[in-house]
Amino acid sequence: MNEELQLIIDTAEESMQAALIHLENELAKIRGGRASAAMLDGIMVDYYGTNTPLNQVANVNTPEPRTLAVQPWEKSMIDPIMRAIQAANLGFNPTNNGTMIICAIPPMTEERRKQLVKKAKEEGENAKVSVRTARKDANEEVKKLVKAGLPEDEGKGGEAKIQAVTDAYVLKVDKHLESKEKEIMTV
């Protein structure tokens, strides 16, 4: 197979892999009934006038399935961290015992579970769009190569290989969504 054609296929696969990784990160932020330190990812805390990610000013862990514990590295950071968690509107109220912040994760209602499944499906659809966009870009590059002198049958073979990679990644996205939906709907 032509080196340029292989490079196009590899580039498309890298883009599809990036879309899958992004989906995994987004799905980790959607809570599925169990507490997860990833639920607090993306929360920014005012650290002496600078917006800083929560995981850079405190240790976050899950001592129990429905509890998050946030242990600030500086005692003075308890109030800013509590404000940041409340402002993130995650559906739970943090409390503090003077040294750490405890977030009790309330059980989800059936309606909330359905909303989260819908959000997960939206993220999955976004990932599929990214995968298909990578396929479209790769196919356009292959067509340019054919115009530049690549044999047409090699171009068709390259497009078929790109489609096979696309199908594999769409299947991976579906599997991630299926497992997340099962996790969310399990009471």
Backbone as CSV, one residue per row, in Angstrom:
resi,resn,N_x,N_y,N_z,CA_x,CA_y,CA_z,C_x,C_y,C_z
1,MET,0.844,-1.191,0.000,0.000,0.000,0.000,0.885,1.250,0.000
2,ASN,0.433,2.233,-0.682,1.117,3.508,-0.812,1.338,4.134,0.576
3,GLU,2.540,4.703,0.803,2.859,5.310,2.102,1.944,6.481,2.438
4,GLU,1.668,7.322,1.441,0.799,8.478,1.685,-0.599,8.025,2.082
5,LEU,-1.087,6.975,1.425,-2.405,6.437,1.726,-2.443,5.885,3.149
6,GLN,-1.392,5.174,3.536,-1.313,4.624,4.895,-1.271,5.753,5.928
7,LEU,-0.562,6.832,5.607,-0.493,7.982,6.508,-1.879,8.597,6.701
8,ILE,-2.651,8.705,5.627,-4.011,9.254,5.714,-4.865,8.378,6.625
9,ILE,-4.769,7.058,6.446,-5.555,6.126,7.263,-5.141,6.229,8.738
10,ASP,-3.839,6.292,8.993,-3.344,6.406,10.369,-3.805,7.702,11.025
11,THR,-3.766,8.793,10.260,-4.207,10.089,10.789,-5.690,10.048,11.132
12,ALA,-6.486,9.440,10.257,-7.925,9.320,10.512,-8.171,8.497,11.776
13,GLU,-7.406,7.415,11.926,-7.589,6.563,13.108,-7.204,7.312,14.382
14,GLU,-6.163,8.136,14.328,-5.773,8.942,15.492,-6.886,9.914,15.873
15,SER,-7.503,10.533,14.868,-8.612,11.462,15.135,-9.780,10.726,15.775
16,MET,-10.065,9.528,15.275,-11.165,8.741,15.827,-10.857,8.313,17.259
17,GLN,-9.608,7.970,17.524,-9.195,7.587,18.875,-9.346,8.779,19.820
18,ALA,-8.997,9.966,19.347,-9.147,11.174,20.166,-10.622,11.410,20.498
19,ALA,-11.508,11.175,19.534,-12.942,11.340,19.781,-13.415,10.345,20.839
20,LEU,-12.897,9.122,20.793,-13.277,8.101,21.764,-12.774,8.465,23.163
21,ILE,-11.558,8.966,23.251,-10.996,9.378,24.544,-11.809,10.535,25.126
22,HIS,-12.187,11.483,24.266,-13.009,12.604,24.721,-14.352,12.096,25.257
23,LEU,-14.945,11.134,24.547,-16.213,10.554,25.004,-16.042,9.911,26.375
24,GLU,-14.970,9.142,26.567,-14.728,8.492,27.858,-14.628,9.529,28.981
25,ASN,-13.931,10.629,28.702,-13.796,11.685,29.711,-15.140,12.325,30.033
26,GLU,-15.941,12.582,29.010,-17.251,13.196,29.227,-18.187,12.244,29.966
27,LEU,-18.145,10.964,29.634,-19.009,9.991,30.314,-18.595,9.818,31.776
28,ALA,-17.320,9.981,32.072,-16.857,9.860,33.456,-17.445,10.968,34.324
29,LYS,-17.753,12.107,33.718,-18.316,13.231,34.482,-19.794,13.028,34.781
30,ILE,-20.452,12.129,34.039,-21.870,11.864,34.271,-21.959,10.817,35.369
31,ARG,-22.592,11.173,36.457,-22.603,10.240,37.579,-23.624,9.136,37.354
32,GLY,-23.255,7.964,37.741,-24.122,6.817,37.535,-24.566,6.187,38.838
33,GLY,-24.967,6.987,39.807,-25.436,6.437,41.067,-24.331,6.244,42.087
34,ARG,-23.120,6.021,41.639,-21.988,5.826,42.535,-21.129,7.076,42.552
35,ALA,-20.516,7.333,43.671,-19.614,8.482,43.769,-18.331,8.177,43.002
36,SER,-17.806,9.198,42.347,-16.567,9.044,41.601,-15.802,10.361,41.692
37,ALA,-14.506,10.269,41.881,-13.691,11.486,41.963,-13.790,12.289,40.670
38,ALA,-14.081,11.617,39.548,-14.200,12.300,38.260,-15.396,13.259,38.230
39,MET,-16.348,13.075,39.149,-17.510,13.968,39.197,-17.084,15.410,39.473
40,LEU,-15.974,15.580,40.154,-15.510,16.924,40.510,-14.466,17.460,39.539
41,ASP,-14.145,16.685,38.492,-13.216,17.182,37.474,-13.836,18.393,36.794
42,GLY,-13.036,19.332,36.483,-13.534,20.520,35.801,-13.961,21.629,36.748
43,ILE,-14.025,21.347,38.047,-14.381,22.395,39.009,-13.143,23.246,39.270
44,MET,-13.319,24.547,39.101,-12.217,25.470,39.314,-12.421,26.187,40.654
45,VAL,-11.338,26.306,41.421,-11.367,26.909,42.749,-10.549,28.196,42.725
46,ASP,-11.048,29.222,43.428,-10.305,30.473,43.534,-9.166,30.254,44.530
47,TYR,-7.954,30.091,44.015,-6.780,29.841,44.854,-5.926,31.104,44.867
48,TYR,-6.124,31.939,45.869,-5.415,33.209,46.017,-5.508,34.043,44.737
49,GLY,-6.721,34.159,44.197,-6.955,35.020,43.043,-6.774,34.346,41.694
50,THR,-6.388,33.074,41.669,-6.187,32.357,40.415,-7.147,31.178,40.349
51,ASN,-7.854,31.028,39.222,-8.713,29.864,39.047,-7.839,28.639,38.840
52,THR,-7.975,27.675,39.741,-7.138,26.481,39.743,-8.036,25.247,39.795
53,PRO,-7.707,24.188,39.047,-8.512,22.963,39.139,-8.529,22.418,40.566
54,LEU,-9.676,21.891,40.968,-9.849,21.369,42.325,-8.795,20.319,42.671
55,ASN,-8.465,19.445,41.713,-7.511,18.374,42.025,-6.085,18.884,42.226
56,GLN,-5.845,20.193,42.029,-4.524,20.760,42.287,-4.432,21.463,43.637
57,VAL,-5.586,21.564,44.342,-5.564,22.193,45.667,-6.080,21.247,46.750
58,ALA,-6.548,20.057,46.337,-7.094,19.114,47.313,-7.017,17.690,46.778
59,ASN,-7.092,16.755,47.705,-7.136,15.341,47.359,-8.604,14.912,47.379
60,VAL,-9.085,14.265,46.305,-10.477,13.832,46.226,-10.497,12.309,46.210
61,ASN,-11.304,11.719,47.115,-11.446,10.266,47.095,-12.871,9.865,47.459
62,THR,-13.156,8.580,47.346,-14.494,8.054,47.624,-14.403,7.002,48.724
63,PRO,-14.592,7.405,49.984,-14.498,6.441,51.084,-15.656,5.438,51.089
64,GLU,-16.806,5.833,50.561,-17.984,4.965,50.486,-18.618,5.148,49.109
65,PRO,-19.458,4.194,48.681,-20.047,4.295,47.331,-20.866,5.570,47.089
66,ARG,-21.442,6.164,48.124,-22.264,7.365,47.931,-21.675,8.597,48.614
67,THR,-20.359,8.598,48.807,-19.718,9.716,49.496,-18.426,10.112,48.797
68,LEU,-18.256,11.424,48.648,-16.999,11.980,48.151,-16.340,12.728,49.301
69,ALA,-15.054,12.552,49.479,-14.312,13.274,50.507,-13.257,14.140,49.810
70,VAL,-13.257,15.417,50.137,-12.287,16.349,49.566,-11.409,16.854,50.701
71,GLN,-10.127,16.521,50.635,-9.177,16.902,51.681,-8.280,18.021,51.145
72,PRO,-8.574,19.293,51.515,-7.732,20.402,51.027,-6.318,20.300,51.595
73,TRP,-5.349,20.758,50.804,-3.968,20.734,51.272,-3.700,21.890,52.224
74,GLU,-4.543,22.919,52.159,-4.439,24.037,53.100,-5.801,24.232,53.745
75,LYS,-5.826,24.371,55.050,-7.091,24.520,55.776,-7.872,25.743,55.307
76,SER,-7.166,26.786,54.893,-7.829,28.021,54.461,-8.606,27.845,53.160
77,MET,-8.417,26.714,52.477,-9.077,26.481,51.187,-10.444,25.821,51.328
78,ILE,-10.853,25.465,52.542,-12.134,24.777,52.721,-13.298,25.599,52.174
79,ASP,-13.404,26.872,52.567,-14.532,27.693,52.106,-14.532,27.921,50.595
80,PRO,-13.396,28.290,49.981,-13.420,28.450,48.517,-13.798,27.156,47.776
81,ILE,-13.345,26.019,48.288,-13.680,24.744,47.639,-15.175,24.464,47.784
82,MET,-15.726,24.715,48.973,-17.164,24.491,49.167,-17.976,25.384,48.231
83,ARG,-17.568,26.650,48.101,-18.284,27.564,47.196,-18.213,27.073,45.751
84,ALA,-17.032,26.593,45.352,-16.859,26.116,43.978,-17.724,24.882,43.707
85,ILE,-17.817,23.970,44.665,-18.645,22.766,44.490,-20.120,23.156,44.411
86,GLN,-20.541,24.087,45.272,-21.937,24.529,45.233,-22.243,25.241,43.919
87,ALA,-21.307,26.050,43.442,-21.520,26.800,42.192,-21.577,25.866,40.985
88,ALA,-20.946,24.691,41.081,-20.951,23.744,39.961,-22.322,23.103,39.773
89,ASN,-23.200,23.230,40.766,-24.580,22.752,40.666,-24.631,21.273,40.258
90,LEU,-23.991,20.432,41.048,-23.930,19.000,40.743,-25.056,18.200,41.386
91,GLY,-25.903,18.863,42.160,-27.035,18.170,42.755,-26.783,17.642,44.155
92,PHE,-25.702,18.093,44.786,-25.480,17.707,46.171,-24.839,18.865,46.927
93,ASN,-25.073,18.889,48.260,-24.545,19.959,49.096,-23.354,19.463,49.902
94,PRO,-22.220,20.137,49.781,-21.055,19.742,50.575,-21.189,20.221,52.028
95,THR,-20.634,19.437,52.933,-20.542,19.841,54.333,-19.078,19.707,54.734
96,ASN,-18.702,20.404,55.809,-17.308,20.251,56.239,-17.248,19.975,57.729
97,ASN,-16.218,19.252,58.111,-16.036,18.914,59.523,-14.833,19.655,60.106
98,GLY,-14.402,20.718,59.431,-13.281,21.504,59.906,-11.966,21.159,59.228
99,THR,-11.819,19.927,58.790,-10.575,19.538,58.124,-10.795,19.030,56.707
100,MET,-12.006,18.538,56.411,-12.289,18.046,55.065,-13.734,18.332,54.684
101,ILE,-13.995,18.245,53.383,-15.334,18.490,52.854,-15.920,17.142,52.467
102,ILE,-17.149,16.916,52.897,-17.808,15.649,52.603,-19.046,15.942,51.762
103,CYS,-19.165,15.226,50.645,-20.312,15.378,49.761,-21.068,14.060,49.756
104,ALA,-22.270,14.065,50.322,-23.117,12.875,50.288,-23.874,12.914,48.965
105,ILE,-23.747,11.851,48.187,-24.389,11.782,46.876,-25.796,11.227,47.063
106,PRO,-26.821,12.030,46.797,-28.186,11.529,46.980,-28.550,10.519,45.892
107,PRO,-29.444,9.569,46.215,-29.877,8.634,45.181,-30.650,9.391,44.093
108,MET,-30.520,8.921,42.874,-31.160,9.626,41.762,-32.595,9.154,41.567
109,THR,-33.443,10.068,41.129,-34.812,9.707,40.783,-34.805,9.091,39.384
110,GLU,-35.883,8.401,39.048,-35.994,7.772,37.729,-35.910,8.825,36.632
111,GLU,-36.541,9.990,36.875,-36.519,11.076,35.889,-35.089,11.581,35.665
112,ARG,-34.340,11.735,36.750,-32.952,12.202,36.653,-32.091,11.178,35.916
113,ARG,-32.329,9.898,36.179,-31.590,8.855,35.475,-31.822,8.952,33.969
114,LYS,-33.075,9.168,33.591,-33.405,9.274,32.164,-32.738,10.502,31.537
115,GLN,-32.685,11.605,32.299,-32.004,12.811,31.799,-30.519,12.528,31.566
116,LEU,-29.906,11.805,32.499,-28.479,11.493,32.377,-28.218,10.550,31.211
117,VAL,-29.118,9.592,30.984,-28.970,8.695,29.831,-29.060,9.515,28.550
118,LYS,-29.986,10.473,28.520,-30.144,11.332,27.346,-28.868,12.145,27.105
119,LYS,-28.286,12.674,28.194,-27.043,13.441,28.074,-25.906,12.549,27.574
120,ALA,-25.833,11.319,28.086,-24.803,10.376,27.646,-24.963,10.084,26.154
121,LYS,-26.204,9.921,25.715,-26.447,9.640,24.287,-26.044,10.839,23.426
122,GLU,-26.273,12.058,23.935,-25.838,13.257,23.200,-24.317,13.252,23.041
123,GLU,-23.621,12.921,24.123,-22.154,12.864,24.056,-21.706,11.789,23.068
124,GLY,-22.419,10.662,23.072,-22.100,9.590,22.134,-22.315,10.024,20.696
125,GLU,-23.392,10.766,20.467,-23.671,11.247,19.105,-22.588,12.238,18.667
126,ASN,-22.139,13.081,19.601,-21.047,14.011,19.278,-19.781,13.244,18.892
127,ALA,-19.504,12.153,19.609,-18.325,11.342,19.297,-18.464,10.705,17.916
128,LYS,-19.667,10.221,17.606,-19.894,9.615,16.287,-19.721,10.644,15.177
129,VAL,-20.191,11.869,15.425,-20.016,12.937,14.426,-18.530,13.196,14.196
130,SER,-17.750,13.214,15.275,-16.300,13.427,15.145,-15.651,12.298,14.356
131,VAL,-16.083,11.064,14.611,-15.539,9.917,13.894,-15.874,10.030,12.401
132,ARG,-17.119,10.387,12.106,-17.528,10.506,10.703,-16.823,11.672,10.003
133,THR,-16.567,12.730,10.744,-15.837,13.859,10.170,-14.410,13.437,9.816
134,ALA,-13.792,12.646,10.693,-12.452,12.142,10.403,-12.474,11.272,9.144
135,ARG,-13.526,10.467,8.994,-13.666,9.625,7.798,-13.797,10.495,6.552
136,LYS,-14.645,11.525,6.643,-14.869,12.407,5.489,-13.569,13.096,5.079
137,ASP,-12.841,13.614,6.070,-11.567,14.282,5.766,-10.575,13.322,5.119
138,ALA,-10.507,12.096,5.647,-9.581,11.109,5.090,-9.972,10.746,3.655
139,ASN,-11.272,10.561,3.410,-11.719,10.216,2.055,-11.404,11.342,1.067
140,GLU,-11.528,12.595,1.513,-11.186,13.725,0.639,-9.695,13.711,0.305
141,GLU,-8.861,13.386,1.294,-7.422,13.299,1.051,-7.099,12.179,0.054
142,VAL,-7.807,11.054,0.185,-7.594,9.940,-0.741,-7.969,10.372,-2.170
143,LYS,-9.072,11.090,-2.299,-9.493,11.556,-3.630,-8.454,12.501,-4.238
144,LYS,-7.844,13.331,-3.399,-6.778,14.216,-3.893,-5.590,13.394,-4.385
145,LEU,-5.265,12.311,-3.656,-4.161,11.441,-4.079,-4.473,10.776,-5.421
146,VAL,-5.719,10.344,-5.604,-6.118,9.708,-6.865,-5.974,10.708,-8.011
147,LYS,-6.384,11.948,-7.771,-6.235,12.987,-8.803,-4.763,13.252,-9.107
148,ALA,-3.910,13.075,-8.078,-2.480,13.343,-8.251,-1.741,12.156,-8.883
149,GLY,-2.474,11.062,-9.165,-1.824,9.970,-9.880,-1.846,8.617,-9.204
150,LEU,-2.444,8.499,-8.029,-2.556,7.206,-7.364,-3.544,6.339,-8.151
151,PRO,-3.229,5.054,-8.378,-4.182,4.198,-9.094,-5.549,4.186,-8.389
152,GLU,-6.614,4.195,-9.205,-7.968,4.316,-8.660,-8.335,3.135,-7.761
153,ASP,-7.871,1.932,-8.125,-8.202,0.767,-7.304,-7.547,0.842,-5.925
154,GLU,-6.343,1.416,-5.843,-5.701,1.624,-4.534,-6.491,2.638,-3.719
155,GLY,-6.988,3.676,-4.399,-7.805,4.686,-3.722,-9.071,4.072,-3.153
156,LYS,-9.729,3.206,-3.937,-10.959,2.535,-3.462,-10.635,1.617,-2.281
157,GLY,-9.488,0.943,-2.351,-9.061,0.079,-1.240,-8.816,0.888,0.028
158,GLY,-8.210,2.054,-0.143,-7.972,2.939,1.001,-9.271,3.417,1.626
159,GLU,-10.238,3.784,0.754,-11.530,4.238,1.265,-12.239,3.108,2.010
160,ALA,-12.112,1.876,1.492,-12.732,0.733,2.162,-12.096,0.509,3.538
161,LYS,-10.785,0.669,3.604,-10.082,0.488,4.881,-10.505,1.583,5.876
162,ILE,-10.634,2.816,5.383,-11.082,3.932,6.235,-12.485,3.641,6.763
163,GLN,-13.364,3.100,5.906,-14.723,2.770,6.333,-14.705,1.681,7.399
164,ALA,-13.817,0.707,7.252,-13.721,-0.371,8.239,-13.284,0.175,9.604
165,VAL,-12.315,1.088,9.575,-11.853,1.708,10.826,-12.987,2.526,11.449
166,THR,-13.725,3.248,10.607,-14.859,4.057,11.078,-15.896,3.164,11.749
167,ASP,-16.241,2.074,11.100,-17.234,1.156,11.666,-16.780,0.616,13.020
168,ALA,-15.494,0.298,13.129,-14.958,-0.218,14.393,-15.093,0.826,15.509
169,TYR,-14.804,2.088,15.192,-14.891,3.128,16.217,-16.332,3.459,16.582
170,VAL,-17.237,3.418,15.623,-18.655,3.649,15.930,-19.148,2.543,16.863
171,LEU,-18.696,1.309,16.624,-19.065,0.188,17.487,-18.518,0.397,18.900
172,LYS,-17.282,0.902,19.012,-16.698,1.172,20.337,-17.504,2.244,21.070
173,VAL,-17.922,3.280,20.336,-18.739,4.339,20.943,-20.042,3.739,21.468
174,ASP,-20.679,2.890,20.659,-21.931,2.260,21.079,-21.737,1.409,22.332
175,LYS,-20.620,0.686,22.413,-20.360,-0.150,23.585,-20.163,0.707,24.836
176,HIS,-19.439,1.833,24.697,-19.244,2.739,25.833,-20.608,3.270,26.300
177,LEU,-21.444,3.666,25.345,-22.762,4.199,25.695,-23.623,3.143,26.378
178,GLU,-23.581,1.931,25.856,-24.389,0.850,26.421,-23.995,0.586,27.873
179,SER,-22.691,0.532,28.143,-22.250,0.262,29.515,-22.586,1.440,30.441
180,LYS,-22.472,2.673,29.938,-22.799,3.843,30.767,-24.290,3.884,31.062
181,GLU,-25.116,3.566,30.055,-26.563,3.557,30.265,-26.935,2.508,31.317
182,LYS,-26.304,1.345,31.245,-26.565,0.294,32.223,-26.161,0.755,33.625
183,GLU,-24.993,1.424,33.710,-24.509,1.926,34.996,-25.475,2.971,35.575
184,ILE,-25.976,3.860,34.725,-26.866,4.932,35.190,-28.213,4.349,35.641
185,MET,-28.743,3.397,34.896,-30.071,2.885,35.185,-30.100,1.846,36.308
186,THR,-28.921,1.344,36.724,-28.867,0.395,37.839,-29.110,1.132,39.150
187,VAL,-30.106,0.675,39.893,-30.463,1.357,41.142,-29.610,0.820,42.274
